[in-house]
Structure formats: C-alpha cells, structure tokens
Amino acid sequence: MLRYELGNPDPKAFNITVVNTPTQAQAATIPTGLDAAMLIHPAFLKANSEIGTVGIMNSFGYTEGHYKGPAGEGAGMLLPSVKKSAFYPDGYYLHRSFWIGSPNVIRNDPALVTAFVLAQQDAVAKLSATKPGEVSDLAKKYWELPAELGSKVVEDDVLFKRGWCWPTEGDAAALLETSKYMVDGKLIQKPLAWSQVKGGFEMAAPLVKAAYVKSGGKPDAPGFKDSKAQDLRGAPAWDMPSWAERT
C-alpha cells in the first residue's frame, strides 16, 4: 500500500513506526498511542460493529468508509494503484495461508498426509455449497461475529472463491513476492530465490497430487490456469515450473 499509493515501501520514509500488538482484537481498538492499525477482516468487522473503528482502505485494493483522497470519498472504490501490484487481481497483498508439515511425518506417514489434504478438500467442497452465513456460524466461537458480518469474511476467502484447496504456482509466488517487499521495506536483506520457494512444496507435492486424484481431479484441469479468475493461480504444486520456465 505504501509503495503504490505513496511511492515508497519503507514506513520510515513517512515517519511511521511499526509496532506489534499482542492480539488482533487489541489492535482493532486502536489503543492510545497508535494512529492506525492493520487488521484481519474478522477483527475489523467486530470492532467496527461494537466500537465504531473505521476503515480507510483494504488489501484487496478497495476504499473503506473513512477514505478521503484522490479517488474520492467513501467505500467501494477500486484504487488504480492496486493494478501495479504483483499480487493483482488479488489485491495489494496475496491472502494465502499454508499448512506446514513436519518432514518426518511426510516421509514416514505419507498416507496420513494425503488423507489430511483429501479431508480438507472435502470440507472446502461441502462448505462452498453452503450459505456463507452458515459457514460463518461454524467459526463464531473464534470470530465472534453475527452471520451477516461473518459471511463477508467467507465470501472474501480464496478457498471459497475457488471451491478447491490445491496449492498453485501463484500461491507459492506469494512467498517470493512478499520477500521482495520485505527487502524494499528494509525488513530483510535479500529476497528468497524461486528454488527455495519451490523447494518448500516439493516434498509434499506428490502426496497432495495423490489427494487430488482421489478426489476425482483431472490432469490439466482448466481451473488452475483460468485467466478470468479473480485470484492468482497457475500450475498446481506437483507441476510447479522452474525459474527458467517462469521467466
């Protein structure tokens, strides 16, 4: 957001001091001493509903209700600068989370890993066919949101947009590109290499593919490289290209 809206990714260039807070819930209250906070969607929606915390812009590239700037005023406007991001059309940031497995488990109990991934896909498929508010209610203990607000979180989630859980080249690129942003923001000294990123997926990739096949997945399924998708995809983890192929 700093890079594409203000021209410099280094917070210090704008006299911004970045601090961590113990919980998202605390950050959402904008405690005394903080001017603004970056929040996950459930924490923002809860604080907005209960104490009136207001949003300026979101990582998908849209303005929130408290926005006032070159694009105009109010919520729902797509900021042109987001289209310059390596993560577009996802937004300024690629919203991805990964299951991390112990190498010992992957090597010694591959059937367990495949069963776990297959179970996740089964859950994603079934929940994708469920009303978003009902899905939200399953997480109410953690989100503490009514169905009408929690459904917004569900609808924004990439798993529900896709209807499947298989990791792709585009998802892996989240790690690569984020490392570049961290260099520009002076948080780390050098970015990751694509070989490092790809290597993080290689051990489990055959087991993920086995789950894909068991779920009825077909080779070269068009969903992986859908050019009209509103999220970055690409080849599945088991067919991830080399750096030379990517460039």
Disulfide bonds with the S-S distance in Angstrom:
none
